Amino acid sequence: MRKRTNEEQNIFELLKGVIDPELMINIIDLGLVYDIRHKPAEEKIEVEITLTSPGCPMGDVIIEDAKQLIENHFRNFKVEILLVWEPAWNKEMLSEAGKKALGSI
């Protein structure tokens, strides 16, 4: 992943507030966020995320929570959450905090 701008880092931090309702771990520590693009000239924010599996029953909830959270902080921007499947998610993508939290489940 390329170096994030300050705004992209702010969005990254915001997304720690989006919790996977099944695992009760935030989507950043789960490693579900692949890329964040803040495009001020276009007034647009794009976030590429994946899910732990294609059949994740909470996928729609996670996507909507992420979109609403960003929209609440960037009211003049169009927010697009792009669901991607490559690379496929695996447990190696967990942060250290995510690994500890998942280990306690």
Residue frames relative to the residue before (quaternion, step in Angstrom):
aa qw qx qy qz dx dy dz
M 1.0000 0.0000 0.0000 0.0000 0.00 0.00 0.00
R 0.4887 -0.6681 0.4842 0.2833 3.55 -0.99 0.88
K 0.6359 -0.5097 0.4011 0.4182 3.56 -1.27 0.27
R 0.3951 -0.7299 0.5143 0.2159 3.56 -0.92 0.95
T 0.4621 -0.6145 0.5549 0.3176 3.53 -1.24 0.57
N 0.6898 -0.4516 0.3435 0.4497 3.59 -1.27 0.15
E 0.6658 0.4951 -0.3092 0.4646 3.59 0.93 -0.87
E 0.6418 0.5124 -0.3265 0.4679 3.59 0.99 -0.77
Q 0.6303 0.5112 -0.3306 0.4818 3.58 1.07 -0.69
N 0.6193 0.5309 -0.3388 0.4688 3.59 1.05 -0.72
I 0.6482 0.5013 -0.3125 0.4805 3.59 0.98 -0.83
F 0.6046 0.5574 -0.3368 0.4586 3.58 1.02 -0.84
E 0.6806 0.4789 -0.2839 0.4763 3.58 0.89 -0.95
L 0.6127 0.5505 -0.3419 0.4525 3.60 1.03 -0.78
L 0.6853 0.5205 -0.2870 0.4208 3.56 0.91 -0.96
K 0.5007 0.6171 -0.4374 0.4210 3.59 1.25 -0.08
G 0.6220 0.5464 -0.3268 0.4559 3.56 1.31 -0.26
V 0.5991 0.5266 -0.3684 0.4776 3.59 1.28 -0.03
I 0.1326 -0.8250 0.5493 0.0102 3.54 -0.49 1.27
D 0.4128 -0.6518 0.5715 0.2795 3.57 -1.01 0.84
P 0.3979 -0.7682 0.4450 0.2313 3.63 -0.45 1.17
E 0.6463 0.5127 -0.3316 0.4576 3.60 1.15 -0.44
L 0.7848 0.3366 -0.1593 0.4954 3.56 0.87 -0.99
M 0.2806 -0.7912 0.4888 0.2376 3.58 1.29 -0.42
I 0.5257 0.5481 -0.4328 0.4858 3.54 1.07 0.93
N 0.4955 -0.6708 0.4501 0.3194 3.60 -0.95 0.77
I 0.6202 -0.6080 0.3639 0.3365 3.54 -1.17 0.68
I 0.5783 0.5513 -0.3876 0.4598 3.61 1.19 -0.32
D 0.7020 0.4485 -0.2754 0.4797 3.60 0.81 -0.95
L 0.6196 0.5216 -0.3424 0.4763 3.59 1.19 -0.45
G 0.4224 -0.7164 0.4597 0.3116 3.59 1.20 -0.37
L 0.3948 0.7522 -0.4486 0.2778 3.58 1.19 0.50
V 0.6560 0.4859 -0.3159 0.4835 3.61 1.19 -0.39
Y 0.1966 -0.8209 0.5319 0.0674 3.56 -0.55 1.23
D 0.8095 -0.0759 0.0738 0.5775 3.60 0.98 -0.72
I 0.1251 -0.7485 0.6479 0.0658 3.54 -1.25 0.63
R 0.0192 -0.7946 0.6066 -0.0171 3.55 -0.82 1.03
H 0.1293 -0.7659 0.6291 0.0307 3.55 -0.64 1.23
K 0.0337 -0.8187 0.5715 -0.0438 3.57 -0.53 1.22
P 0.1824 -0.8406 0.4991 0.1052 3.60 0.25 1.24
A 0.6252 0.5504 -0.3540 0.4253 3.63 0.96 -0.72
E 0.7337 0.3753 -0.2068 0.5273 3.58 1.15 -0.68
E 0.3158 -0.7509 0.4979 0.2976 3.58 1.32 -0.19
K 0.5183 0.6249 -0.3908 0.4338 3.52 0.92 1.02
I 0.0976 -0.7506 0.6507 0.0612 3.53 -1.19 0.70
E 0.0787 -0.7802 0.6202 0.0213 3.55 -0.89 1.01
V 0.0462 -0.7795 0.6247 0.0056 3.53 -0.97 0.91
E 0.2029 -0.7593 0.6082 0.1112 3.55 -0.81 1.05
I 0.0626 0.7843 -0.6142 0.0606 3.54 -0.78 1.06
T 0.2225 -0.7186 0.6352 0.1752 3.49 -1.36 0.26
L 0.3628 -0.6828 0.5745 0.2686 3.53 -1.32 -0.07
T 0.6476 -0.5352 0.3609 0.4049 3.57 -1.19 0.36
S 0.7800 -0.0445 0.0075 0.6242 3.59 1.24 -0.44
P 0.6164 -0.5624 0.3900 0.3894 3.61 -1.13 0.52
G 0.7163 0.4394 -0.2540 0.4789 3.59 1.11 -0.56
C 0.2750 0.7926 -0.5067 0.1983 3.59 1.24 0.28
P 0.3488 -0.7789 0.4802 0.2027 3.61 -0.48 1.14
M 0.7010 0.4512 -0.2644 0.4849 3.60 1.20 -0.37
G 0.3173 0.7952 -0.4723 0.2095 3.59 1.26 0.14
D 0.6767 0.4916 -0.2989 0.4594 3.58 0.85 -0.95
V 0.6364 0.5270 -0.3213 0.4626 3.58 1.04 -0.78
I 0.6574 0.5129 -0.3059 0.4596 3.58 0.90 -0.93
I 0.6675 0.5032 -0.2982 0.4608 3.58 0.88 -0.96
E 0.6833 0.4805 -0.2903 0.4669 3.59 0.86 -0.92
D 0.6315 0.5273 -0.3344 0.4598 3.61 0.99 -0.79
A 0.6562 0.5078 -0.3101 0.4640 3.59 0.93 -0.91
K 0.6619 0.5136 -0.3059 0.4522 3.58 0.90 -0.93
Q 0.6867 0.4869 -0.2909 0.4547 3.59 0.82 -0.96
L 0.6356 0.5374 -0.3335 0.4427 3.58 0.95 -0.83
I 0.6830 0.4663 -0.2882 0.4827 3.59 0.89 -0.91
E 0.6480 0.5278 -0.3222 0.4446 3.60 0.92 -0.88
N 0.6347 0.5423 -0.3303 0.4404 3.59 1.04 -0.71
H 0.7347 0.3984 -0.2242 0.5012 3.60 1.13 -0.60
F 0.7557 0.2469 -0.1366 0.5910 3.58 1.23 -0.49
R 0.0974 -0.8783 0.4668 0.0341 3.54 0.66 1.21
N 0.7239 0.4341 -0.2549 0.4718 3.61 1.04 -0.62
F 0.6293 0.5437 -0.3258 0.4497 3.58 1.28 0.08
K 0.3954 -0.6431 0.5930 0.2802 3.52 -1.22 0.60
V 0.1689 -0.7954 0.5783 0.0661 3.58 -0.81 1.02
E 0.0463 -0.7815 0.6221 0.0012 3.54 -0.85 1.04
I 0.1482 -0.7458 0.6446 0.0798 3.53 -0.89 1.02
L 0.1383 -0.8117 0.5668 0.0270 3.55 -0.51 1.23
L 0.2555 -0.7727 0.5665 0.1292 3.56 -0.62 1.15
V 0.0129 -0.8061 0.5898 -0.0458 3.57 -0.68 1.13
W 0.2813 -0.7791 0.5420 0.1417 3.57 -1.16 0.60
E 0.7011 0.3838 -0.2586 0.5425 3.58 1.29 -0.05
P 0.4916 -0.2935 -0.8065 0.1471 1.52 -1.46 1.95
A 0.5915 -0.5723 0.4309 0.3700 3.54 -1.18 0.58
W 0.5024 -0.6556 0.4738 0.3055 3.57 -1.00 0.85
N 0.0751 0.7592 -0.6461 0.0245 3.54 -1.19 0.65
K 0.7033 -0.5073 0.3057 0.3931 3.57 -1.24 0.39
E 0.5537 0.6065 -0.3965 0.4102 3.60 1.20 -0.33
M 0.6218 0.5622 -0.3319 0.4326 3.59 1.23 -0.39
L 0.4879 0.6623 -0.4257 0.3770 3.58 1.27 -0.17
S 0.4368 -0.6331 0.5593 0.3092 3.57 -1.14 0.62
E 0.6797 -0.4503 0.3515 0.4601 3.59 -1.24 0.09
A 0.6436 0.5113 -0.3195 0.4714 3.58 1.00 -0.83
G 0.6444 0.5245 -0.3144 0.4591 3.58 1.03 -0.79
K 0.6412 0.5192 -0.3197 0.4659 3.57 1.01 -0.82
K 0.6521 0.5036 -0.3141 0.4718 3.58 0.97 -0.83
A 0.6719 0.4936 -0.2983 0.4647 3.58 0.92 -0.92
L 0.6694 0.4907 -0.3024 0.4686 3.58 0.93 -0.85
G 0.6335 0.5424 -0.3241 0.4466 3.56 1.09 -0.70
S 0.6878 0.4713 -0.2813 0.4751 3.57 1.17 -0.51
I 0.5638 0.5929 -0.3912 0.4213 3.59 1.28 -0.01
